[in-house]
C-alpha cells in the first residue's frame, strides 16, 4: 500500500460521489456488501493488475487494449511503447476508461485523464522505482520510446462478489 490517509480519503470521496451520481442500475448492482470503499480497493490492488484500457480514435471510435497497471497513491499507472496506437490516441485525446476485473470476485472501474509522466513529474522517481522493483528493471529501458502514464480519475467505483462467491 502506497496511499496516505489523505489519499485514501480523497479516493473514498470520489468513489462516494461516483456511486451517488451513477445510474439506478449501477447503484442496484454495486450496493451493500458488494460496494467497495477506498481502503478495500487499495488493499485489493496491490501489485500488478491487468487493466483493460479504452482510448478513442480520431473518428471517435473506442479502442480497448490491455496494459499492466499498478495502483499508486490512489491512481493507476501504466506504460506503453510510443509506437503503439494507444500512445497516439493518448497524445491527442487523453480521456480514458480503465477496468480491472477478476472474474466475479472483483471489478474496479475508472474514467479519467491519462497524464504522461516525465522526469520532471513529482511522482516520476517513485513510479519508476516501484515498477523497477516489481519487474527487476527500469521500464524506461525496455525500448526507445517507453511512455509512462498516470490516470487522474474523475469517476471511480469498486465492486466485489458476495462472500459466498
C-alpha positions, 0 to 999 in steps of 0.5 A: 500500500502506497496511499496516505490517509489523505489519499485514501480519503480523497479516493473514498470521496470520489468513489462516494460521489461516483456511486451517488451520481451513477445510474439506478442500475449501477447503484442496484448492482454495486450496493451493500456488501458488494460496494467497495470503499477506498481502503478495500480497493487499495488493499485489493490492488496491490501489485500488478493488475491487468487493466483493460484500457479504452482510448478513442480514435480520431473518428471517435471510435473506442479502442480497448487494449490491455496494459499492466497497471499498478495502483499508486497513491490512489491512481493507476499507472501504466506504460506503453511503447510510443509506437503503439496506437494507444500512445497516439490516441493518448497524445491527442485525446487523453480521456480514458476508461480503465477496468480491472476485473477478476472474474466475479470476485472483483471489478474496479472501474475508472474514467479519467485523464491519462497524464504522461509522466516525465522526469520532471513529474513529482511522482516520476522517481517513485513510479519508476522505482516501484515498477523497477522493483516489481519487474527487476528493471527500469521500464524506461529501458525496455525500448526507445520510446517507453511512455509512462502514464498516470490516470487522474480519475474523475469517476471511480467505483469498486465492486466485489462478489458476495462472500459466498462467491 
